[in-house]
Amino acid sequence: NTFQVYPSHKAMVQTALFLSLLGLALSFDPSTSNILQNRPRVELHIHLDGSVPVPSLFAIATEKEVHIPGIGIPKSTADIWRALDNVTSSWQRFDVVNNIIGGDPDSLASVAEDFVARQANQGVGYTEVRYDPVRMAKSMYTGKSISEEDAIKAISGGLRKGAETHGVAVYSLLCAMRGTNASSCDKVAQLADRFRSFELGGVVGLDLAGDEPDFDNAPYIECFRKAKEQLGLNTTVHAGEAVRPHDVLTAVRDMKVDRIGHGYAATEDAEALKALKDYGVHLEACPPGANRHHVIDAIGVYKEMKLSFGLNEDDPTVYFENCTMDSVEALTREHLSFTDADMRKAYADAFAARFGPHTPK
């Protein structure tokens, strides 16, 4: 069973849930706030293909008899590590993951369900997980492919099953990818519109992900404007992670996004910071990656300027960031002197910026 939050009630629910979490006196139906009392963390920026553990990749590859180039059907997790290490760029590890799990509905559903268990076990009561349905729909290793629609159905089903089993709220975002053409972005936007759903596991928004240093926002501005103005989609864009504060500006002003993934480069540009403040755009901060890029101080600027931001893992599995929400919080304590109250405020900001309206009873 789920609790429907109608638009007229949305602001009341957002406020009530987190005022109670902050220990303020407020009477509110406990059935709707129970999930976040038990698991108070909120995560809006995490990639499904950046969250698949090595043992899961091994289990899928052996069960489905996936022949990995240069390795064959893996005989141990060491073979999975060989495949992950046999790449010229860390970005290509996503290709390894997608080529093992992609094109198979059972594998996609299983990975999605296991992902929800992971979130529940680390106290994340509300999650929006993102993925590229085009990559998930096929595997170069097996030669198998399914439609993007079937990939979305499989992942949404796995997320829903996991959410119902563990009593948490999980929804999904579809990623258009930098480096593809504008029509590819339009296709993913149409999929996000078609599969838009407030059922647990459903699609609640559109993202732009991928190689930002080599591909700026320009080819995708019109796609995201249409997604917002014509389709009425919730939108977020990876921008300003390590380059170009201008991408943050165009995402806010031209693409009309609701949220920004990362956004750290904006702290180098007063105009970009002002736009974030003026438009009330939520920032999906990811401390592990920010620390790796030596820009974690930007998250401290978000706090100082009283911008809306949350705390996220991004790609938590061991072959990417190798992090948990515990380690994310530890990073902010160590490098930014965040307090418990700062953590709660970040989760409250994230929940207020969420795209999905349900809270399970």
N, C-alpha and C positions, 0 to 999 in steps of 0.2 A: 504494500500500500504506500501511496505517496501523498504528500500534502501539497495541494495546488496553491501557489502564491499568485493571486491575480494582480494585475498591474496597479490597481488602486491600493493594494495592501503592501506592495513591495517595499517601499521605504520604511513602513512601520516594522516589518519583519526584520529588515537589515539592522535597524537601530536597536530593536529589542533584543535580538540575539547577542549582539556584541556588547551592549551595555551590561547585560547579565554576566557575560564573560569577564568584563572588566571589574566586576564586583560591585556595580552600582545597584542601588535599590530600585527595582522595576518589576512590577507584576506582569507576567507573560505566561501563556499556555506552555507548560513544560514539554508537551508532546512535540512541539515544533522546534524547540531549542535543544532537545536532548542530544541530538547527534553531535553538536558542537561543544556541548558540555563534556561529553565523553571523549571526543577527538577534536580539540579546538584548532588544529592547524588547517590552513586553507592554501591550496597550491593551484595556481592558474597557468604556470609555464613549465610544462614537462612534456618531453617527446616520447611517444610509445616505443619507437625504434631506438631510442637512447636509454631504454629501461629494461631491456631483455637480458637476463643473466646468462653467463656462459653455459652453465649446466642446462638451462632451458634450450639454448641453441643446439647443444649437443643432443639432447633428447629428441628434439624435432627432426634434426638431420638424420639421426639413426632410424627413427620410426618411419620417416617418409623416404628413406634411402636417397637422401640428397647427395649428389656427387659434387663436391667442391673442387674446382679446378686445381690441379697439382696435388690434391690430397685424396680425392675420392670420398667414399662414405667415411666419415670420421670414426676412429676407433677409440678416441678418448677426448676429454676436454682440451688436451694439449693440441690436438689437431684443429679445434676451433680457434685456439689462440694463434696457431700458425696462420690460419686464414685471416684473422684480424690484424696480425702483424705484417702480413705480406701485401701491404698497400703503400702507395707513395704519399698519401695524405690521410690525416685522421678522418677527414670528411668521408673517405671511401669505406670506412668501417660501417657507415650506415648502409652502403651498398651490400656489404657482406651480410648484415642482419636481414635486410629486405629480401635478398636472394635466398636466404634459408627459410624464412617464414612466409614469404610472399607467394601469391597465387594459390594458396590452399586455405579454404574457409575454416577448417578444423584448427589449423595452426594459428591462424589469426585470432579466432575466438579464444583459444587456450591462452595465448600470450596476453590478451586483453583481460581475461578473468584473473590470471595470476598477478597482473599489474595492480588490480584493485585490492587484492589481498595484501600486497606490499604496502599500499597506501594506508589501508586500515591498520596494519600492524605497527606503523610508525605514527599513528595518531592524526592522520589527515582525514578530516571529516568531509571536506568538500574539495573536489579535484576537477580541473578541466585538462584533459590530455589531448595532445595534438599529433597528427600524422598526415602523410601525403597518400591519398587513396590511389594515386596512379602507381607509385612505387609498390604499395602493398598488394596490388592486384596481379603482380607477375613476378616470376623468378627466372633469371638467366641461367641459374644452376640446373633447374629441373626442366626448363622449357615450358612450364605450365603457366597458364594465365586464367584469370577470371575477370569479370567486368568490375569496374570501379564500384558499381552499385552493390555487387555481391560482397566485395571487400568491406564496404561500409556496413552492410547488414551483419556480416560476421563479427566485426569488431564491436559494433554497437550491442549486439547480442551478448558477447562475452563480458563487456563492461556492465551491462544491465544485470546479468546473472551474478557477477561478483558484487555489485552494489547491493543487490537484494540479500545475498548471503551474509555480507559483513555489516549491513546497516549503515552504509555511507552513501554520499551523493557523488556520482561521477558522471561527467558529460564529456563531449569530444568536440574538437575543432578540426577542420580540414585545412591542410596547408597547400597553397599554391607555392611554386618554387621559383626562386630567382634563377636566371639562366634559361628558363623556358620562355616561349613567346606569349604575347598578350592573350591570344586565343586560348592557350592552355590555362591561364589564370581565369578567364571567363568560364571555362569548362568546370573548374573546381568550384567557382562561385555558384554556378548553376546546380552542382551537386549539393553544395551546402544549403541552398535554398530548397531543393527537392527533398532532402532528408532532414530538414529542420524539425526538431522534435524536443519537447520538454519531458519526454519519458526518460527514465534513468538510462544512461548510455547514449542518449541521442545527440545529434549534431546541433550545436548551439552557436557556431560562429565560423569565421573565415580568418586564416592567418597567411602571412607571406613570410617564408623562411628561405634558408639556403645561403649562398655565397654573396654576402653583402659587399665585401671589399671589391669584387670584380663586377658586380651588377647593382646599380643604384635603383632608386624607386621609379625613375622616369617611365620605363615601359609598362608599369603596373598601376599608374595613377588612375587612369580611366577605368580600369577593371574594378578598383576598390571604390571609386566614386559611384559607379553603377551598383556595386554590391550594397552600398550604404543607401543611396538615394532612390534606386529603383527596386531593389530586392528587400531593402530594410534589414540587412544582415548585421549582426554584431561583428565587429572587425578588430583585429590586432595585427601589428606588423613588427617583425624583427627590424630594428633600426638603431643606429648609433652604438652598436655593441663595441666596436673598436675603431670605427672610422666615421667621418662625415656627420657633423651635427646637422648639416643641411637635410639629410635623410629624415631626421626627427621632425624638422620643420615641415617638409613636404608631406610626411605621414599625417601630421596633425592638421595642417591647413588645406592641403589639396586632396589627400586620400580620405580625410574625415574619419580617422580611426577613433575607436573608443579607448584602446589601450596601446601601449608600446612595449615590445619585448626588449629589455635591456635599457637602451637609451643613454648610456653613460657619456657618450660624446657630447650630449646636450649641455653637460656641466662646463664645457669649454666655451659656450656661446650664450651670451645673455639673452639674445632674441629667442633662441630655442627654449631656454628655461622659462622665459616669460610666456611663450606659447603654451607650454605644458601646464603652467599655473592658470593662465587665462581660460583655457579650454577644459580644464579639469580632467586631463587625460591620466589614467592610471598607468604606472610603470611596473612592469613585471621584472623585478630585480632578481638576478641569479648570482649570489655571492661567490660560489666556487669558480665560475667562469670569469667573473669580474676580478677575482683575486689572481687567477692565472694570467690575465691580461694586464695586471698591475693597475687596475682602475677601480678597485673596490671602494676607494675614498669617495667616488661619485655617489654611492648609496648613502654615505654620510651627508652629502650635499642635499639629497632628496629629503632626508629627515630635517635638516636645518631649515630648508625652504618650506617645510610643511606640505610637500607634494604628496599625492596619494601613491603609495607603492606597497608591494608585497614582497615576500621572500620565497624563492623557488629553487629547485635543484637543476632544472634544464635537462641534462642527460646524465642521470645518476649512476648508471651501471659502471662496473669496475674498469672497463676499457675506454670510458670517456672521463667523466668527472670524479667517479669513485666517491660518491657522497651520499648522505642521508639528510633528513631534516634536522637531526641532532647535530650533524657536523655543519650544516648551513647556519644554524643558530650559533654554534660555537665560533664560527668565523666572524660573525657580526659582533659577538662579544669581544673577541680578541682584537680585531682590527678597528672596530668602530665604537667600542664601549657601549654596545646596546644593552639595555636592561630588560627585565621581564616585561615591563610595561611597554617598551618599544616593540617587542615581539608581538604582544597582543594587539597593539595599534596597527602593525603591519598586516596581521591576519584580518583585522577588522576592515582595513582599507581594501584588502583583496576581496573579502566577501561582499562588500558593498559594490565592487566593480565586476562581480561575477556575471556570466551570461545566462546561466541556467536558473530557473525560478523555484525548483522543487527542494524540499527538505524532507527526507523520509521520517516517518514516525518512529 
